[in-house]
Amino acid sequence: MLEGGAEDEFIVGAWPIGLAWLAFVLISVSTAWNVYRHLLCYSRPDLQQHVLRILLVAPIYAMSAALGLSISESGAFLVRSVRDIWEAVVIYSFLNLIIEYMGGEHHCLQSISQREEDVPHLFPFNYCLKPIPVGKMIRFCKMSALQFVILKPVVAVLSIVVYLCGQFHDWYYQWLLFVVYNISYSLALYGLYLIYFASHAHPSLQSKRPLLKFVSVKMIVFLTFWQSLLLPHAPLPGSVSRWEDFILSIEMVVFGALMNGAFSWREFHSGFRGSKKALQFDITDAIELDVATSGQPGATGQPTAN
């Protein structure tokens, strides 16, 4: 086993950097292949625009980790801030993907309203909070996700300003981040769980492996966040931020494979070979956050609502 000095040399040496970039290449190749096959089978823009945005999260995480090990601490901080902003995109896209699977917000609300009882809160909140009325279910879940979508970029930009002012590592700002992020992440995860709980039995989701999709998004966004809170308290030699980037880069190989399996192109494969014409789609489909267009078929085959 390496002694203290040798362990310090490892995390600042070439091996972590090389392994991180190798992990990035593996994730990028597998994700690029999945994205390419999605574009060949681009038959459901209302769904696949969300899928494409979600798939990009693993390469972005892996690249930010590799860059964090390769450049200065200040540069790595800026890279992580950009990565944090994409987390908000992923959460919003996943929520809209589930809703679109059920035929759009209107049909999703209709489906959930068929429940004989209101949606209960998760333990232990079910003992102190009343069940959510089905008529307010979608609104509650969207608000839970949207607060994260808005807060995450705002805090990321604020952290950059505070970092440039040299006060980012001050205890009061770190405690502020700890409290605000924990509340925001927990509320967003709670909203995603409730929409999954209320909709996972829907016929249009039965063949879409909703649990695998939910777990993969949860692991790559939420698990890595709580991991970043625990690592500073682990007995790791050397820079904690470098260890975090190194561990994250290795994890992304597993999480990226899980993500590509959960959001596979095979779900949209119609049984015939795609043509090059399928690649000629509006690039805004993969970038815009405003989703449904009037009359576009939802997952149930019915037009989505405006």
TIMAR-344518 format. One record per residue (C-alpha): x, y, z; residue in three letters; residue number from 1. Coordinates in Angstrom, 3 decimals. Example, Ala and Ser with C-alpha at 12.3 -4.5 7.8 and 13.67 -1.06 7.14 Angstrom:
<bafis>
{{12.300 -4.500 7.800} "ALA" 1}
{{13.670 -1.060 7.140} "SER" 2}
</bafis>
This chain:
<bafis>
{{0.000 0.000 0.000} "MET" 1}
{{1.227 3.449 -0.884} "LEU" 2}
{{2.355 5.714 1.934} "GLU" 3}
{{1.154 9.297 2.332} "GLY" 4}
{{3.623 10.958 -0.029} "GLY" 5}
{{3.211 8.328 -2.728} "ALA" 6}
{{-0.587 8.645 -2.527} "GLU" 7}
{{-0.296 12.410 -2.965} "ASP" 8}
{{1.910 11.843 -5.999} "GLU" 9}
{{-0.673 9.481 -7.507} "PHE" 10}
{{-3.570 11.936 -7.528} "ILE" 11}
{{-1.391 14.726 -8.980} "VAL" 12}
{{0.371 12.410 -11.423} "GLY" 13}
{{-0.363 11.377 -14.995} "ALA" 14}
{{-2.306 8.176 -14.262} "TRP" 15}
{{-5.531 9.824 -13.039} "PRO" 16}
{{-5.476 12.230 -15.981} "ILE" 17}
{{-4.908 9.440 -18.501} "GLY" 18}
{{-7.628 7.229 -17.007} "LEU" 19}
{{-10.075 10.144 -16.881} "ALA" 20}
{{-9.576 10.974 -20.558} "TRP" 21}
{{-9.813 7.282 -21.464} "LEU" 22}
{{-13.129 7.112 -19.584} "ALA" 23}
{{-14.307 10.209 -21.460} "PHE" 24}
{{-13.445 8.614 -24.817} "VAL" 25}
{{-15.271 5.379 -23.940} "LEU" 26}
{{-18.364 7.243 -22.777} "ILE" 27}
{{-18.318 9.604 -25.756} "SER" 28}
{{-18.016 6.784 -28.304} "VAL" 29}
{{-20.837 4.731 -26.790} "SER" 30}
{{-23.078 7.782 -26.383} "THR" 31}
{{-22.298 9.053 -29.898} "ALA" 32}
{{-23.317 5.674 -31.322} "TRP" 33}
{{-26.569 5.721 -29.367} "ASN" 34}
{{-27.285 9.312 -30.449} "VAL" 35}
{{-26.481 8.456 -34.080} "TYR" 36}
{{-28.911 5.533 -34.015} "ARG" 37}
{{-31.532 7.787 -32.431} "HIS" 38}
{{-31.139 10.211 -35.323} "LEU" 39}
{{-31.520 7.386 -37.832} "LEU" 40}
{{-34.725 6.371 -36.036} "CYS" 41}
{{-35.858 9.926 -35.372} "TYR" 42}
{{-39.567 9.125 -35.621} "SER" 43}
{{-40.742 10.726 -32.363} "ARG" 44}
{{-39.360 14.276 -32.030} "PRO" 45}
{{-41.754 14.933 -29.131} "ASP" 46}
{{-39.905 12.248 -27.136} "LEU" 47}
{{-36.431 11.982 -28.621} "GLN" 48}
{{-35.555 15.666 -28.252} "GLN" 49}
{{-35.685 15.079 -24.484} "HIS" 50}
{{-33.795 11.794 -24.753} "VAL" 51}
{{-30.954 13.400 -26.712} "LEU" 52}
{{-30.496 16.117 -24.108} "ARG" 53}
{{-30.478 13.545 -21.299} "ILE" 54}
{{-27.915 11.351 -23.072} "LEU" 55}
{{-25.424 14.215 -23.259} "LEU" 56}
{{-25.104 14.406 -19.477} "VAL" 57}
{{-22.672 11.462 -19.114} "ALA" 58}
{{-20.103 12.790 -21.656} "PRO" 59}
{{-20.423 16.281 -20.142} "ILE" 60}
{{-19.743 14.913 -16.665} "TYR" 61}
{{-16.820 12.827 -17.917} "ALA" 62}
{{-15.311 15.746 -19.840} "MET" 63}
{{-15.640 18.094 -16.866} "SER" 64}
{{-13.915 15.526 -14.632} "ALA" 65}
{{-11.074 15.018 -17.119} "ALA" 66}
{{-10.627 18.754 -17.583} "LEU" 67}
{{-10.726 19.240 -13.818} "GLY" 68}
{{-7.695 16.960 -13.521} "LEU" 69}
{{-5.872 18.578 -16.449} "SER" 70}
{{-6.190 22.306 -15.822} "ILE" 71}
{{-5.794 24.732 -12.942} "SER" 72}
{{-8.134 24.766 -9.955} "GLU" 73}
{{-9.776 28.012 -11.069} "SER" 74}
{{-10.357 26.662 -14.568} "GLY" 75}
{{-11.752 23.421 -13.169} "ALA" 76}
{{-14.187 25.420 -11.027} "PHE" 77}
{{-15.580 27.170 -14.098} "LEU" 78}
{{-15.946 23.854 -15.926} "VAL" 79}
{{-17.899 22.355 -13.016} "ARG" 80}
{{-20.188 25.388 -12.995} "SER" 81}
{{-21.075 24.831 -16.655} "VAL" 82}
{{-21.711 21.147 -15.876} "ARG" 83}
{{-24.036 22.159 -13.055} "ASP" 84}
{{-26.157 24.175 -15.464} "ILE" 85}
{{-26.687 21.105 -17.685} "TRP" 86}
{{-28.019 19.200 -14.674} "GLU" 87}
{{-30.982 21.568 -14.689} "ALA" 88}
{{-31.606 20.785 -18.362} "VAL" 89}
{{-31.577 17.042 -17.627} "VAL" 90}
{{-34.105 17.284 -14.792} "ILE" 91}
{{-36.484 19.401 -16.868} "TYR" 92}
{{-36.109 17.120 -19.887} "SER" 93}
{{-36.738 13.956 -17.878} "PHE" 94}
{{-39.916 15.351 -16.338} "LEU" 95}
{{-41.218 16.388 -19.761} "ASN" 96}
{{-40.231 13.031 -21.238} "LEU" 97}
{{-42.420 11.179 -18.720} "ILE" 98}
{{-45.319 13.536 -19.426} "ILE" 99}
{{-44.918 13.154 -23.192} "GLU" 100}
{{-44.825 9.370 -22.867} "TYR" 101}
{{-48.333 9.633 -21.452} "MET" 102}
{{-49.572 11.767 -24.345} "GLY" 103}
{{-48.806 15.262 -23.081} "GLY" 104}
{{-49.728 17.154 -19.948} "GLU" 105}
{{-53.479 17.036 -20.614} "HIS" 106}
{{-53.600 13.264 -21.143} "HIS" 107}
{{-51.136 12.710 -18.311} "CYS" 108}
{{-53.451 14.587 -15.961} "LEU" 109}
{{-56.427 12.598 -17.241} "GLN" 110}
{{-54.602 9.336 -16.630} "SER" 111}
{{-53.534 10.253 -13.105} "ILE" 112}
{{-57.046 11.541 -12.330} "SER" 113}
{{-58.353 8.016 -12.929} "GLN" 114}
{{-56.802 6.998 -9.619} "ARG" 115}
{{-59.428 6.300 -7.004} "GLU" 116}
{{-57.473 8.138 -4.340} "GLU" 117}
{{-55.101 11.093 -4.041} "ASP" 118}
{{-51.363 10.586 -4.387} "VAL" 119}
{{-49.804 9.995 -0.942} "PRO" 120}
{{-46.559 11.616 0.134} "HIS" 121}
{{-43.447 9.554 0.694} "LEU" 122}
{{-42.682 8.228 4.189} "PHE" 123}
{{-42.348 9.932 6.674} "PRO" 124}
{{-44.018 12.993 5.105} "PHE" 125}
{{-47.245 11.052 4.684} "ASN" 126}
{{-47.751 11.373 8.466} "TYR" 127}
{{-47.635 15.172 8.455} "CYS" 128}
{{-48.727 16.156 4.926} "LEU" 129}
{{-52.055 15.509 3.270} "LYS" 130}
{{-52.104 13.460 0.038} "PRO" 131}
{{-51.780 15.517 -3.123} "ILE" 132}
{{-55.077 15.942 -5.016} "PRO" 133}
{{-54.799 14.410 -8.476} "VAL" 134}
{{-55.801 17.737 -10.030} "GLY" 135}
{{-52.687 19.399 -8.570} "LYS" 136}
{{-50.318 16.483 -9.083} "MET" 137}
{{-48.699 17.595 -12.353} "ILE" 138}
{{-48.397 21.195 -11.180} "ARG" 139}
{{-46.681 20.150 -7.945} "PHE" 140}
{{-44.163 17.919 -9.769} "CYS" 141}
{{-43.411 20.557 -12.400} "LYS" 142}
{{-42.899 23.248 -9.755} "MET" 143}
{{-40.581 20.896 -7.824} "SER" 144}
{{-38.462 20.392 -10.927} "ALA" 145}
{{-38.651 23.984 -12.161} "LEU" 146}
{{-37.328 25.422 -8.912} "GLN" 147}
{{-34.196 23.320 -9.495} "PHE" 148}
{{-34.030 24.344 -13.166} "VAL" 149}
{{-34.089 28.023 -12.172} "ILE" 150}
{{-32.027 27.826 -8.995} "LEU" 151}
{{-29.151 25.717 -10.329} "LYS" 152}
{{-27.936 28.126 -13.055} "PRO" 153}
{{-28.483 31.150 -10.796} "VAL" 154}
{{-26.412 29.658 -7.981} "VAL" 155}
{{-23.764 28.480 -10.465} "ALA" 156}
{{-23.321 32.020 -11.804} "VAL" 157}
{{-23.375 33.446 -8.272} "LEU" 158}
{{-20.706 30.948 -7.206} "SER" 159}
{{-18.475 32.044 -10.079} "ILE" 160}
{{-18.758 35.666 -8.933} "VAL" 161}
{{-18.092 34.727 -5.298} "VAL" 162}
{{-15.128 32.572 -6.387} "TYR" 163}
{{-13.614 35.438 -8.350} "LEU" 164}
{{-14.012 37.603 -5.242} "CYS" 165}
{{-12.032 35.028 -3.263} "GLY" 166}
{{-14.829 34.187 -0.817} "GLN" 167}
{{-16.141 30.919 -2.215} "PHE" 168}
{{-14.439 28.771 0.440} "HIS" 169}
{{-15.616 30.933 3.339} "ASP" 170}
{{-17.636 28.901 5.814} "TRP" 171}
{{-20.790 31.007 5.598} "TYR" 172}
{{-21.042 30.663 1.812} "TYR" 173}
{{-20.323 26.938 1.977} "GLN" 174}
{{-23.081 26.507 4.544} "TRP" 175}
{{-25.427 28.548 2.358} "LEU" 176}
{{-24.678 26.275 -0.595} "LEU" 177}
{{-25.106 23.198 1.584} "PHE" 178}
{{-28.568 24.221 2.820} "VAL" 179}
{{-29.880 25.651 -0.463} "VAL" 180}
{{-28.606 22.802 -2.642} "TYR" 181}
{{-29.835 20.088 -0.293} "ASN" 182}
{{-33.327 21.542 -0.209} "ILE" 183}
{{-33.396 22.113 -3.976} "SER" 184}
{{-31.994 18.689 -4.920} "TYR" 185}
{{-34.265 16.893 -2.463} "SER" 186}
{{-37.368 18.714 -3.675} "LEU" 187}
{{-36.530 18.014 -7.331} "ALA" 188}
{{-35.907 14.330 -6.596} "LEU" 189}
{{-39.136 14.183 -4.620} "TYR" 190}
{{-41.095 15.664 -7.518} "GLY" 191}
{{-39.599 13.147 -9.955} "LEU" 192}
{{-40.389 10.306 -7.579} "TYR" 193}
{{-44.026 11.378 -7.257} "LEU" 194}
{{-44.533 11.617 -11.018} "ILE" 195}
{{-42.918 8.196 -11.383} "TYR" 196}
{{-45.044 6.711 -8.591} "PHE" 197}
{{-48.250 8.104 -10.083} "ALA" 198}
{{-47.508 7.168 -13.700} "SER" 199}
{{-45.301 4.044 -13.774} "HIS" 200}
{{-48.335 1.762 -14.183} "ALA" 201}
{{-49.602 3.673 -17.238} "HIS" 202}
{{-49.885 1.345 -20.291} "PRO" 203}
{{-47.717 3.613 -22.463} "SER" 204}
{{-44.867 3.351 -19.924} "LEU" 205}
{{-44.964 -0.394 -19.322} "GLN" 206}
{{-42.569 -1.204 -22.171} "SER" 207}
{{-40.376 1.889 -21.647} "LYS" 208}
{{-38.572 0.671 -18.494} "ARG" 209}
{{-39.512 3.736 -16.416} "PRO" 210}
{{-37.742 2.428 -13.300} "LEU" 211}
{{-34.416 2.075 -15.137} "LEU" 212}
{{-34.791 5.589 -16.561} "LYS" 213}
{{-35.641 7.018 -13.156} "PHE" 214}
{{-32.723 5.243 -11.442} "VAL" 215}
{{-30.187 6.257 -14.108} "SER" 216}
{{-31.112 9.951 -13.904} "VAL" 217}
{{-31.188 9.788 -10.112} "LYS" 218}
{{-27.720 8.217 -9.922} "MET" 219}
{{-25.968 10.469 -12.397} "ILE" 220}
{{-27.366 13.744 -11.012} "VAL" 221}
{{-28.400 13.246 -7.396} "PHE" 222}
{{-26.020 10.513 -6.236} "LEU" 223}
{{-22.997 12.391 -7.556} "THR" 224}
{{-24.178 15.507 -5.711} "PHE" 225}
{{-24.414 13.805 -2.342} "TRP" 226}
{{-21.120 12.076 -3.061} "GLN" 227}
{{-19.499 15.496 -3.480} "SER" 228}
{{-20.796 16.417 -0.011} "LEU" 229}
{{-19.313 13.312 1.626} "LEU" 230}
{{-15.916 13.149 -0.085} "LEU" 231}
{{-14.432 16.164 1.772} "PRO" 232}
{{-14.929 14.199 5.004} "HIS" 233}
{{-13.213 11.063 3.672} "ALA" 234}
{{-9.569 10.407 4.689} "PRO" 235}
{{-8.179 11.017 1.200} "LEU" 236}
{{-4.639 12.341 0.749} "PRO" 237}
{{-4.038 15.317 -1.467} "GLY" 238}
{{-6.604 17.521 -3.166} "SER" 239}
{{-10.212 16.501 -2.477} "VAL" 240}
{{-11.422 18.150 -5.686} "SER" 241}
{{-8.961 16.075 -7.745} "ARG" 242}
{{-10.115 12.886 -6.034} "TRP" 243}
{{-13.696 13.892 -6.723} "GLU" 244}
{{-12.966 14.395 -10.433} "ASP" 245}
{{-11.038 11.120 -10.658} "PHE" 246}
{{-13.746 9.073 -8.922} "ILE" 247}
{{-16.425 10.789 -10.994} "LEU" 248}
{{-14.649 9.977 -14.258} "SER" 249}
{{-14.501 6.265 -13.371} "ILE" 250}
{{-18.128 6.241 -12.228} "GLU" 251}
{{-19.254 7.810 -15.481} "MET" 252}
{{-18.201 4.678 -17.392} "VAL" 253}
{{-20.781 2.709 -15.406} "VAL" 254}
{{-23.390 5.468 -15.280} "PHE" 255}
{{-22.949 6.194 -18.991} "GLY" 256}
{{-23.557 2.533 -19.869} "ALA" 257}
{{-26.632 2.558 -17.634} "LEU" 258}
{{-27.891 5.753 -19.271} "MET" 259}
{{-27.393 4.397 -22.798} "ASN" 260}
{{-29.241 1.229 -21.836} "GLY" 261}
{{-32.125 3.112 -20.248} "ALA" 262}
{{-32.505 5.536 -23.163} "PHE" 263}
{{-31.620 3.194 -26.002} "SER" 264}
{{-32.392 3.917 -29.644} "TRP" 265}
{{-34.010 0.476 -29.893} "ARG" 266}
{{-37.063 1.878 -28.150} "GLU" 267}
{{-37.790 3.899 -31.312} "PHE" 268}
{{-36.609 1.324 -33.845} "HIS" 269}
{{-39.530 0.650 -36.170} "SER" 270}
{{-38.119 -2.514 -37.700} "GLY" 271}
{{-36.525 -1.049 -40.817} "PHE" 272}
{{-33.162 0.511 -41.504} "ARG" 273}
{{-33.083 4.271 -41.027} "GLY" 274}
{{-32.270 6.533 -43.913} "SER" 275}
{{-30.117 9.617 -44.166} "LYS" 276}
{{-33.267 11.691 -44.482} "LYS" 277}
{{-33.987 10.960 -40.847} "ALA" 278}
{{-30.899 12.947 -39.952} "LEU" 279}
{{-32.288 16.071 -41.593} "GLN" 280}
{{-34.217 17.436 -38.638} "PHE" 281}
{{-34.406 20.843 -37.073} "ASP" 282}
{{-31.476 21.127 -34.656} "ILE" 283}
{{-33.705 23.128 -32.324} "THR" 284}
{{-35.470 19.848 -31.501} "ASP" 285}
{{-32.431 18.860 -29.433} "ALA" 286}
{{-31.885 22.276 -27.859} "ILE" 287}
{{-35.223 23.981 -27.246} "GLU" 288}
{{-36.819 23.473 -23.847} "LEU" 289}
{{-40.283 24.339 -25.158} "ASP" 290}
{{-41.601 20.995 -26.252} "VAL" 291}
{{-44.963 20.155 -27.703} "ALA" 292}
{{-46.338 21.617 -30.922} "THR" 293}
{{-50.037 21.633 -31.555} "SER" 294}
{{-51.368 18.479 -33.196} "GLY" 295}
{{-48.153 16.502 -32.720} "GLN" 296}
{{-48.932 12.898 -31.701} "PRO" 297}
{{-48.186 11.937 -28.116} "GLY" 298}
{{-47.131 8.542 -26.831} "ALA" 299}
{{-50.740 7.369 -26.860} "THR" 300}
{{-51.156 8.316 -30.516} "GLY" 301}
{{-53.359 11.293 -29.628} "GLN" 302}
{{-52.486 14.936 -30.321} "PRO" 303}
{{-50.704 16.708 -27.501} "THR" 304}
{{-52.213 19.804 -25.951} "ALA" 305}
{{-50.709 23.262 -26.327} "ASN" 306}
</bafis>
